[in-house]
Amino acid sequence: MEAQASVIIYKGPAVLERAVLAAGMAGAVLASQLLPNYPMEWRALLPLAVLGIGLWSTIGAYLAMVAVLAYPIWQLSPYLMVLFVAVAIIPHRLILNHLPLALLIVWSPVLAALHIEFAIPLLAGILSGTRRGAVAGLVTALWIKLYAAMSGNPLDLLLLQGSPGTPAGVAARFANAGSLDTVMLIGAPFVPNSSELLANLLQIAAVAGAGAAAGWLAGWGRSRLVLHDLQDAPPPWLRMAARIWWTGIVPVGVSMIVLGAALLLVPFAVGRPLSALGLQNAANLLSMKLVLSSAAVLALIGLVLVAQPLPPGARRPARPERAKPAPPPVLPPPDLTPIKTGRFVPAWAAQAGMATPLPADADAVDENDDLIDLLMAVPASSPDGDGDAPAGAMREVAGSTGAGVTPVPGPPVREIAIELD
């Protein structure tokens, strides 16, 4: 599985973000070296006002910064002030959407005095991607050359040893210049001849290409940090070291090599190669700038990369779940109301049928037969006695024997009453 190049975005609380941007805008006011044109009592108040407004609203702080810088630029040249306000206000939405990058570009003359101006395109490319890195390099190189042109200094980045310009140089160059003269003074240093114009364009393209290369290499390095499926994840310290190597050291190192080689080849490309002494001096100055810019970028990138979470580990295939037996169905309790009211015969009672009769007791039958035999064997009492023979039976016996004949005694006659259940 491969990962696409992503942009590193570090989000913090809104107040903290506004504070950082407000500090950058207040610092830009101080670094512009334009505050001496204000009265003494205003010089400390104006940056603090920009900082305070920025804690409440970033847009308000941006407009306050433009207003604070407009007055001293107007004292330098009214036409420069008009151009400054037009550049700051017309694309203000674009600038506010990319305000951190815009502040880095504004600070580029100060960074050039510290010999770390090449850190801007590399930092933008690694943190924000290829396109923004290229734009940052292009605008940074253009702004440094533009400030040098307005101050009357050389535009060659190989010969730039400090700040590209000063407000005093701008004031001296544009003093008493009209509107057309202002435009000519800005553009003339770029095109003294065709070879100088080509050299300036190639140097701007080289810085932009370095920013784009840094962004592309950082995205390529992030894709190598993603582990493949079923691959064992290395220890956290090794993954962090790989992140710093592939997204920090490799992009910065390769981009700086490309930038240095491109800037040194520009004089040969335009047909005015440097002398041995000039080439050695240019190489020494350029190597110092590249080393300092690389160190600054690696320091910032290291802090950002450490703050980011570790790359995702390898994805393991999901284990097949064992089929669990279905739980027995839970039936609702039967409604016993019909049974309780006698209106319903349950199925178990209907299927039961009649109860099985008990087997006959043989002892009870024999007992009944013995009782009848016993009653039949009891002798009958005489007619004169206390027998219980009926009168009809006695008359039948006397009639059959005749008078004076003694009847033969027979068994006593008993009335037997059997109650049958």
C-alpha positions in Angstrom: 0.0 0.0 0.0 1.4 3.4 -0.9 0.5 6.7 0.6 0.0 10.0 -1.3 2.1 13.0 -0.4 0.3 14.9 2.3 0.9 18.4 3.7 2.0 18.7 7.3 -0.4 21.0 9.1 0.1 21.9 12.7 -3.1 23.3 14.3 -3.2 24.9 17.7 -5.6 27.0 19.6 -7.1 30.0 17.8 -5.7 32.5 20.2 -2.2 31.0 19.9 -2.3 31.1 16.1 -3.5 34.7 16.2 -0.7 35.6 18.6 2.0 34.1 16.3 0.6 35.9 13.3 0.3 39.2 15.2 3.9 38.9 16.4 5.0 38.3 12.8 3.2 41.4 11.6 4.5 43.5 14.5 8.0 42.3 13.8 7.6 43.1 10.2 6.8 46.7 11.2 10.0 46.8 13.3 12.1 45.1 10.6 11.0 47.5 7.9 13.2 50.2 9.4 10.5 52.7 8.6 9.5 53.7 12.2 12.1 56.4 12.4 9.9 58.5 10.1 7.4 58.7 13.0 7.8 60.9 16.1 9.7 59.3 19.0 6.6 58.7 21.2 4.9 56.7 18.4 7.7 54.3 17.6 7.0 51.9 20.4 3.2 52.3 20.4 2.6 51.4 16.8 4.1 47.8 16.9 2.3 47.2 20.2 -1.0 48.4 18.7 -0.6 46.0 15.8 0.2 43.2 18.2 -2.8 44.0 20.4 -5.2 44.2 17.5 -3.8 40.9 16.2 -4.8 39.1 19.4 -8.4 40.1 18.7 -8.5 39.9 14.9 -5.9 38.9 12.3 -7.6 40.9 9.5 -7.6 44.0 11.7 -3.9 43.6 12.5 -3.2 43.2 8.8 -5.0 46.4 7.9 -3.3 48.2 10.8 0.1 47.0 9.6 -0.6 48.3 6.1 -1.7 51.7 7.5 1.3 52.0 9.7 3.7 51.3 6.8 1.9 53.5 4.3 2.8 56.8 6.0 6.6 56.4 6.0 6.5 54.9 2.4 4.6 58.0 1.4 7.4 60.1 2.8 9.8 58.1 0.6 7.8 58.4 -2.5 4.0 59.0 -3.0 4.0 56.7 -6.0 5.7 53.9 -4.1 3.0 54.3 -1.5 0.3 53.9 -4.1 1.9 50.8 -5.5 2.3 49.4 -1.9 -1.3 49.9 -1.0 -2.5 48.5 -4.3 -0.3 45.3 -3.8 -1.4 45.0 -0.2 -5.2 45.6 -0.6 -6.3 44.3 -3.9 -5.2 40.7 -3.4 -5.8 40.9 0.4 -8.0 37.7 0.4 -5.2 35.7 -1.2 -2.7 37.2 1.2 -4.8 36.5 4.3 -5.4 32.9 3.2 -1.7 32.4 3.0 -0.6 34.9 5.7 2.2 32.8 7.3 3.8 32.3 3.9 3.3 36.0 3.1 5.0 37.0 6.3 8.0 34.8 5.6 8.4 36.5 2.2 8.1 39.9 3.8 10.8 38.9 6.3 13.1 37.7 3.5 15.3 40.9 3.4 16.0 40.4 7.1 16.8 36.7 6.6 19.0 37.7 3.7 21.1 39.8 6.1 21.5 36.7 8.2 22.4 34.6 5.1 19.4 32.3 5.5 17.1 33.6 2.8 17.1 30.2 1.0 15.4 28.6 4.0 12.1 30.1 3.0 11.4 28.1 -0.2 12.7 24.9 1.4 10.6 25.3 4.5 7.5 26.1 2.5 8.0 23.2 0.2 8.6 20.6 2.9 5.7 21.8 5.1 3.2 22.8 2.4 3.9 20.9 -0.7 5.5 21.2 -4.1 3.3 24.1 -5.5 3.6 26.3 -2.5 7.4 25.7 -2.3 7.7 26.8 -5.9 5.6 29.9 -5.3 7.6 30.8 -2.2 10.9 30.5 -4.0 9.7 32.6 -6.9 8.3 35.4 -4.8 11.2 35.4 -2.3 13.8 35.7 -5.0 11.7 38.4 -6.8 11.2 40.4 -3.7 14.9 40.3 -2.7 15.9 41.5 -6.2 13.1 44.1 -6.3 14.3 45.6 -3.0 17.9 45.6 -4.2 16.8 47.3 -7.4 14.9 50.0 -5.5 17.9 50.6 -3.3 20.4 50.7 -6.2 22.3 47.5 -5.2 23.3 44.6 -7.5 20.6 42.0 -8.1 22.8 39.0 -8.5 22.1 36.5 -5.6 25.7 35.3 -5.8 27.0 38.8 -5.0 24.5 39.6 -2.3 26.4 39.6 1.0 23.9 41.2 3.4 20.6 43.1 3.3 19.5 43.7 -0.2 18.5 47.3 0.5 17.7 50.0 3.0 15.0 52.7 3.3 17.7 55.3 3.0 18.8 53.9 -0.3 15.2 53.8 -1.6 14.6 57.4 -0.5 17.8 58.6 -2.3 16.9 56.7 -5.5 13.3 57.8 -5.7 13.7 61.4 -4.6 11.8 63.8 -6.9 10.8 60.9 -9.2 7.5 61.1 -11.0 5.1 58.3 -11.7 6.7 57.1 -14.9 10.2 57.6 -13.4 9.2 55.5 -10.5 8.2 52.6 -12.7 11.4 52.9 -14.7 13.6 53.0 -11.6 12.0 49.8 -10.4 12.2 47.8 -13.7 15.4 49.2 -15.3 17.9 47.2 -13.1 16.3 44.0 -14.2 16.8 44.6 -17.9 20.1 46.5 -18.5 20.6 44.0 -21.3 19.3 40.7 -22.5 21.9 38.6 -20.7 21.2 40.2 -17.4 17.5 39.7 -17.8 18.0 36.0 -18.6 20.4 35.7 -15.6 17.7 37.2 -13.3 15.0 34.9 -14.7 17.2 31.8 -14.3 18.1 32.7 -10.7 14.5 33.2 -9.8 13.6 29.9 -11.5 16.5 28.1 -9.7 15.2 29.3 -6.3 11.6 28.3 -7.2 12.8 24.9 -8.5 14.6 24.3 -5.2 11.3 24.9 -3.3 9.5 22.6 -5.6 12.1 19.9 -5.3 12.0 20.1 -1.5 8.2 19.6 -1.6 8.3 16.7 -4.0 11.1 14.9 -2.1 9.3 15.4 1.2 6.1 13.9 -0.3 8.1 11.0 -1.8 9.8 10.4 1.6 6.4 10.3 3.4 5.3 7.5 1.0 8.3 5.5 2.1 7.2 5.7 5.8 4.0 3.7 5.3 4.5 0.1 6.1 3.1 -2.6 3.9 0.5 -5.1 5.0 1.9 -8.0 7.1 5.2 -6.1 7.6 6.5 -5.9 11.1 6.6 -2.4 12.5 10.1 -1.2 13.6 10.7 0.3 17.0 9.3 3.8 17.6 12.8 5.4 17.7 13.7 3.9 14.4 10.5 5.1 12.8 11.1 8.6 14.1 14.7 8.5 12.7 13.3 7.4 9.4 10.8 10.2 9.4 13.5 12.8 10.0 15.7 11.3 7.4 13.2 10.9 4.6 11.2 14.1 5.2 13.9 16.4 6.5 17.5 15.5 5.7 17.0 14.1 2.3 14.8 16.9 0.9 16.9 19.6 2.4 20.2 18.1 1.2 19.2 17.3 -2.3 17.4 20.7 -2.8 20.4 22.6 -1.6 22.7 20.7 -3.9 20.3 21.5 -6.8 20.1 25.1 -5.9 23.8 25.6 -5.5 24.6 23.9 -8.8 21.9 25.9 -10.6 23.1 29.3 -9.2 26.7 28.5 -10.1 25.8 27.4 -13.7 23.7 30.5 -14.4 26.7 32.7 -15.4 27.9 30.0 -17.8 24.4 29.8 -19.2 24.2 33.5 -20.0 27.7 33.6 -21.6 29.6 35.5 -18.9 31.4 32.9 -16.9 33.0 34.0 -13.6 36.8 34.2 -13.2 38.6 31.8 -11.0 38.6 34.3 -8.1 35.1 35.3 -8.7 34.0 31.7 -8.9 35.8 30.8 -5.6 34.3 33.8 -3.8 30.9 33.0 -5.1 31.2 29.4 -4.1 32.4 30.3 -0.6 29.5 32.8 -0.1 27.0 30.4 -1.5 28.1 27.4 0.5 27.8 29.5 3.7 24.3 30.5 2.8 23.3 27.0 1.9 24.7 25.5 5.1 23.1 28.1 7.4 19.8 27.8 5.5 19.9 24.0 5.8 20.6 24.2 9.5 17.7 26.6 10.1 15.3 24.4 8.1 16.3 21.2 9.8 15.9 22.8 13.2 12.4 23.9 12.4 11.5 20.7 10.6 12.7 18.6 13.4 10.4 20.4 15.9 7.5 20.0 13.6 8.1 16.3 12.8 8.6 15.4 16.5 5.2 17.0 17.2 3.5 14.9 14.5 2.2 11.4 15.4 4.1 8.4 14.3 3.4 6.9 10.9 0.7 4.2 10.8 1.8 0.7 11.5 1.2 -2.3 9.2 -2.4 -3.4 8.8 -2.9 -7.0 9.9 -5.6 -9.1 8.2 -8.7 -9.5 10.3 -9.0 -12.8 11.9 -12.1 -14.8 10.8 -14.7 -14.8 13.5 -15.9 -18.1 14.7 -19.5 -18.9 14.0 -21.3 -18.8 17.4 -24.4 -21.0 17.9 -27.5 -19.0 17.8 -29.0 -18.5 21.2 -32.3 -20.3 21.9 -35.3 -18.3 21.0 -37.0 -16.6 23.9 -40.7 -17.1 23.7 -43.1 -14.7 25.4 -45.0 -16.1 28.4 -48.4 -17.7 27.4 -51.6 -15.8 28.1 -53.2 -17.7 30.9 -56.3 -15.6 31.0 -58.5 -18.0 29.0 -57.4 -20.9 31.2 -58.2 -19.0 34.4 -61.7 -18.1 33.1 -62.5 -21.6 31.9 -62.9 -20.6 28.3 -60.0 -22.4 26.9 -58.6 -26.0 27.0 -54.9 -26.0 26.5 -53.4 -28.2 23.9 -51.6 -30.4 26.4 -54.9 -31.2 28.1 -56.7 -31.9 24.8 -53.9 -34.3 23.7 -53.8 -36.1 27.0 -57.1 -38.0 26.4 -59.0 -40.0 29.1 -57.2 -41.2 32.2 -56.1 -44.9 32.0 -58.5 -47.0 34.2 -57.0 -48.8 37.2 -56.8 -52.6 36.9 -59.5 -54.7 38.7 -58.8 -55.8 42.2 -59.1 -59.6 42.2 -59.1 -59.7 46.0 -62.2 -57.4 46.2 -64.1 -59.7 43.7 -63.3 -62.8 45.7 -64.4 -61.0 48.9 -67.8 -60.4 47.4 -68.2 -64.0 46.4 -67.3 -65.2 49.8 -69.8 -62.9 51.4 -72.7 -64.3 49.2 -71.7 -67.9 50.0 -71.6 -67.1 53.7 -75.0 -65.6 53.6 -76.4 -68.6 51.8 -75.0 -71.1 54.3 -76.6 -69.5 57.4 -79.6 -71.9 58.6 -83.1 -70.4 58.4 -85.2 -70.0 61.5 -88.5 -71.9 62.1 -91.9 -70.3 61.3 -92.6 -70.0 65.0 -89.4 -68.6 65.7 -88.0 -65.3 65.1 -87.2 -66.0 61.6 -87.6 -63.5 59.0 -89.1 -65.8 56.3 -91.9 -64.3 54.4 -95.5 -65.7 55.0 -95.9 -66.8 51.4 -93.0 -69.2 51.6 -94.4 -70.8 54.7 -97.8 -71.4 53.1 -96.3 -73.0 50.0 -94.5 -75.5 52.2 -97.6 -76.5 54.3 -99.7 -77.0 51.3 -97.4 -79.4 49.6 -97.0 -81.7 52.6 -100.6 -81.9 53.8 -102.1 -81.5 57.2 -100.4 -83.1 60.2 -97.2 -83.5 58.3 -94.3 -81.8 59.9 -92.5 -79.7 57.3 -88.9 -80.3 56.6 -86.8 -77.6 58.0 -85.0 -75.6 55.3 -82.5 -72.8 55.1 -83.6 -69.6 56.6 -84.9 -67.1 54.2 -83.0 -63.8 54.3 -83.6 -60.6 52.4 -80.3 -59.5 50.9 -80.0 -56.0 49.8 -76.9 -55.3 47.7 -76.1 -51.7 47.0 -74.3 -51.3 43.7 -72.3 -48.4 43.1 
